[in-house]
Amino acid sequence: MKALAVPGFFLLIIVFFGACSLFLSEQAVPEHCDPATLAANDFDSGGNVLRCGRKVLNLMDAMVFCLVCVISIDVSPAFGIEVKSEVGRYT
């Protein structure tokens, strides 16, 4: 059990700093979509809106998303939490 203390500590540091940076970058994304202001480049090839409809509303959501992404090594929507910022997509 003691052997897992050091990797667990570094995992928590990575998740905490990742969650803080993700949360700060997501604050620039509008929470609600206004159809009048959407441009053609706000949609992906499947017709999904990319730059509005923020799902990361608090730091706990960001921490859960980062923890799931670090453990699963996959940046995809997790537990209904989806990132919309450029930083979040490249994390």
Buried (B, 14 or more C-beta within 10 A) or exposed (E): EEEEEEEEEEBEEEBBEBBBBBBEBBEEBEEEBEEEEBEEEEEEEEEEEBBBBBBBEEBEBBBBBBBBBBEEEEBEEBEEBBBBBEEBEEB
